[in-house]
Amino acid sequence: MRKTTRYPVNGANSLWHVYKTVPFWKVVKNFIVIQTARYTPFLGMKNWLYRTFLRMKVGEQTSFALMVMLDVMFPEKITVGRNTVIGYNTTILAHEYLIEEYRLGDVIIGDEVLIGANSTILPGVVIGDRAIVSAGTLVHKDVPAGAFVGGNPMKMIYTKEEMEKRIENGVNDKIMG
């Protein structure tokens, strides 16, 4: 179950009320920083931009591939551990605007996590240390540490224990392509 806080709205849909929920100039600044980082090939610069201007917690040696799209309204709700790889064109959301409410939730990605390309991570999700998320996955619930998950909707492919046994037996599913 995702951990989000719900905020009801009256009248028009919640996105119509967006600038009552987040300052316009914050969104403009975040948009510029995120778009700059999406195209820069310098991994250290991306992490610096995210830490300095978006107030994200980003661990050392974490790599955000090209075109990663972070939550433009609430990036400060995203935490990524050390030595983690966020694959090409992944989207990480900390908000969702619905018809009668909007929801906010922290996204916590652990240490040494691999997120495959074109994945989407929804608000309120925790991805445990050393987990693997297959390319193209919709992460709509927590991922246990060491697990290998994939699909849309996301399903458990291997638990931590099953992954350890496969690696011990010489079968390595860690290559994501």
Salt bridges, closest charged atoms under 4 A:
GLU60 OE2 - ARG51 NH2 3.80
ASP71 OD2 - HIS95 ND1 2.45
GLU76 OE2 - LYS26 NZ 2.89
GLU96 OE2 - ARG2 NH2 3.35
GLU96 OE2 - ARG103 NH1 3.39
GLU101 OE2 - ARG6 NH2 3.06
GLU101 OE2 - ARG103 NE 2.61
ASP106 OD1 - LYS77 NZ 3.59
ASP111 OD2 - ARG82 NE 3.93
GLU112 OE2 - ARG82 NH1 3.06
GLU112 OE1 - ARG130 NH1 2.21
ASP142 OD2 - LYS3 NZ 2.80
ASP173 OD2 - ARG166 NE 2.87
